[in-house]
Amino acid sequence: LTTLEVRAPSGVCRVLVGESLDHLDRHTPPGRVIVITDATVDRLHGSSFPAGEKIVLAPGEASKSLATVEEIYGRLFEMGADRSTFVAAVGGGVVCDVAGFAASTYLRGLPFGFAATTLLAQVDAGIGGKNGVDFRGYKNMVGVFQQPRFVLCDPDVLRTLPPREIANGLAEMVKTAAVGSPALFDELESRPGQALALEPDLIRRAVHESLRVKAAVVGSDEREAGPRRVLNFGHTLGHALEAAAGLAHGEAVAAGMAFAASFSVRKGFLAARERDRIAGLLDRLGLPAAAAAPAVALVDAVRKDKKRGGEAVHFVFLETIGRPLVREIPLAELETAIHDLR
Amino acid sequence: LTTLEVRAPSGVCRVLVGESLDHLDRHTPPGRVIVITDATVDRLHGSSFPAGEKIVLAPGEASKSLATVEEIYGRLFEMGADRSTFVAAVGGGVVCDVAGFAASTYLRGLPFGFAATTLLAQVDAGIGGKNGVDFRGYKNMVGVFQQPRFVLCDPDVLRTLPPREIANGLAEMVKTAAVGSPALFDELESRPGQALALEPDLIRRAVHESLRVKAAVVGSDEREAGPRRVLNFGHTLGHALEAAAGLAHGEAVAAGMAFAASFSVRKGFLAARERDRIAGLLDRLGLPAAAAAPAVALVDAVRKDKKRGGEAVHFVFLETIGRPLVREIPLAELETAIHDLR
């Protein structure tokens, strides 16, 4: 067990790397705890939950909605939850995002923590204090910034993940490496098979390194006014692909990173050889390195993306692996690049 | 125009006392502004709004709901609002509460400010960074703490208020006086008729003094972990009366204050003479000093009230006018007092 801290205006989050899900109750405060999870996680890991009350959501991306938030409010209301009740969300990104938002707003904020059960949630979704839901088919349109008290990351629970979910998490790990850790990039590049097989030592080190980079970035800029934007590498087109092509988050981000790398080469920021390393690693991890959606649908989806400010967009380029470059570019330039580079 | 500042963890709010609604656009940042209001305020004061886009809600307490929040999200989505869009809520407590919550959560937070058009919103609801909506008939069950950038208080717009709305606002003014300003209490006591008639000099001074007290309390304890609880004087039973008897907020708080004063006397904290001063002032302001609801319904509503923590409740007593005393008492003791004192 190693511990990292995210120190941000909305609170301090302790990230517990390598802690067992069986020990979740060591990290919740004394008093009443309500677990929020989904039916799949409950079936696989329910025996590790703290004894007591439980709200079980339907599994899947469709639960990341205002309707689910209202369902959680209703259950908390019926249970008579009060401001001393602790909410422990146990699950992947959807469970953490929706439960974190419901907890942050019920009675103007209940204390809450996460046990992240997917690789994606452990390296990305659970960390950072962003929570919320989708709206009208667009990602994360509604939410708040609020740090959980802790995020517990148990490597053992990852063993039950299907291969596609593992690749999903590895995509965000590649992203973090690309913008903040050349050493992690090198390691993934040299051992992609072990990464896909979740070789314990590799995964433990890689999760820790991903979290170290992310915790530092989030701590310096929780509300994404500047430095945190680098974590959106691959996400401008990624979110659009999720919306327009129905890809899983990691797959969409992978295709988005390949696009961002090509765009970086076209702008003269990045060497073609570095772009090829990124595309090659994604390919060896079984991730798509190209966007399979009509350019016009992508452009429309990008226009609605929440990171957009007016008619310009903060786009994350790379200068080299490990060194991102955020530039505000006209939306029209991005649109042209989408048409040309896909 | 005088300015007060509320400095709290979620941000700094400038309170503009005596500023004209016509000057709202002097306080919004450059760039796009969307006004959120209700149909009544739009009819009475729409000509004073900044030119541009507008979301007009149905007037009344029923709009303080998750359905209205979702309606606002939908309109912001259709308008293509982004993080640089400023939301200016113009209206009473309901408009400010619901628009503040929608703005605080859309895209994880748009910048927003208020122009408070009722006496209640000017002295209480608009100030303090609490926003949110009712849920299943209970007050403020869902929301966040987030300071608006400013609250503009124009005395001239109060002239269009119906008498019941004026009494509503005066009730919160009496509350603030009772817990933090004996001088304001004396002034209201000596000139209740002028207060009801909104005599300009009196109202300007009284609004300013109410806001001064509230800004200091909120600045010291935004999330109501301690000192801010004094502002709930009269509200434990008040919220229950709103839910169970359908009283207006100010009327319910008035009856709640009379109850809290009697309870304080019964506990030996407050002299009977002081309680009589409070009941007498409420009466001269046309406010109810007794609760017109079955005790059993009140007890049930109190049990659901969000300020409750476990089986105890933080109840705000008075030692004298201007000196509150917060004590955690068993819910059972409060229930007995409700049965005995009504």
Interface residues (C-beta under 8 A of the other chain):
Chain A: P9 L66 E70 Y73 G74 F77 G80 D82 R83 S84 S104 T105 Y106 L107 R108 G109 K130 G132 F135 R136 Y138 N140 M141 V142 G143 V144 F145 R223 R303 K304 K306 R308 G309 G310
Chain B: P9 L66 E70 Y73 G74 F77 G80 D82 R83 S84 S104 T105 Y106 L107 R108 G109 K130 G132 F135 R136 Y138 N140 M141 V142 G143 V144 F145 R223 R303 K304 K306 R308 G309 G310
